[in-house]
Amino acid sequence: MSDDAPICPLCDRPIPNGGGSLHHLIPKLKGGKAGPTVLLHQICHKEVHATLTETELARDFNTVDALRGHPRLSKFLKWVQKRPPGFRSKVPGKRRGR
């Protein structure tokens, strides 16, 4: 991995080439199509969407700091930070409560 690899703003690990996923801080379906985006690890991006609804993301979790402060995401980030940058794992199904 090159030294200039982008860093995931959630887990602070380097993102391997092809291992990133663009996250709209305000979901496209909630008016964020042209809004700010951040490049996240695919595993971090999947965990965000497995944890929070589009409405929750738009209303309360539309910044990196807010996402990091969510209790379940915080626990996940502590866990994933111990994994190598190219680590992938399947996020099993939809786990958020409705």
C-alpha positions in Angstrom: 0.0 0.0 0.0 1.4 3.4 -0.9 2.1 6.1 1.7 -0.3 8.4 0.0 -3.3 6.1 0.4 -6.4 8.0 1.6 -7.3 7.6 5.3 -10.8 6.6 6.4 -12.2 9.4 8.5 -14.1 7.0 10.7 -11.5 4.4 11.6 -8.3 6.3 10.7 -6.9 3.4 8.8 -5.4 3.7 5.2 -7.9 2.8 2.5 -6.3 0.3 0.0 -6.7 1.0 -3.7 -10.2 0.0 -4.7 -11.2 -0.5 -1.0 -13.1 2.7 -0.6 -16.7 3.7 -0.8 -18.1 7.2 -1.2 -20.6 8.1 1.6 -23.0 11.0 1.3 -23.1 12.7 4.7 -26.7 13.6 3.9 -28.4 10.7 2.1 -29.2 11.3 -1.6 -32.8 10.3 -0.9 -33.0 13.0 1.8 -31.7 15.9 -0.4 -27.9 15.2 -0.2 -27.3 14.3 -3.8 -25.0 17.3 -4.4 -24.0 17.5 -0.7 -20.7 16.6 1.0 -19.2 13.2 0.7 -16.4 11.3 2.4 -14.4 8.3 1.3 -14.8 5.4 3.8 -13.6 1.8 3.9 -16.3 -0.4 2.4 -16.7 -2.2 5.7 -17.1 1.1 7.6 -19.7 2.3 5.0 -21.6 -0.9 5.2 -21.7 -0.7 9.0 -23.0 2.9 8.9 -25.9 1.8 6.7 -26.6 -1.4 8.7 -26.8 0.7 11.9 -28.7 3.8 10.9 -31.7 4.6 8.7 -31.6 7.2 6.0 -33.7 9.5 8.2 -31.4 9.1 11.1 -28.4 9.8 8.9 -30.0 13.0 7.5 -31.3 14.3 10.8 -28.7 13.4 13.5 -25.7 11.7 11.9 -24.7 13.9 9.0 -21.1 14.5 10.1 -18.1 12.2 10.7 -18.0 13.3 14.4 -21.7 12.4 14.9 -21.1 9.0 13.2 -18.1 8.3 15.5 -20.2 9.3 18.5 -23.0 6.7 17.8 -22.6 4.0 20.5 -22.8 1.0 18.2 -20.6 2.6 15.5 -18.1 3.6 18.2 -17.9 0.0 19.4 -17.5 -1.2 15.8 -14.7 1.4 15.1 -12.7 0.3 18.2 -13.0 -3.3 16.9 -12.1 -2.6 13.2 -9.1 -0.4 14.1 -7.3 -3.5 15.2 -7.7 -5.1 11.7 -5.4 -4.6 8.7 -6.5 -1.9 6.2 -7.6 -4.4 3.6 -9.8 -6.4 6.1 -13.2 -7.2 4.8 -16.1 -8.9 6.5 -19.7 -9.4 5.5 -22.2 -7.3 7.5 -24.9 -9.8 8.1 -28.2 -8.6 6.8 -30.0 -5.5 8.1 -29.4 -5.2 11.8 -30.9 -1.8 12.6 -34.2 -1.8 14.6 -37.0 -0.1 12.8 
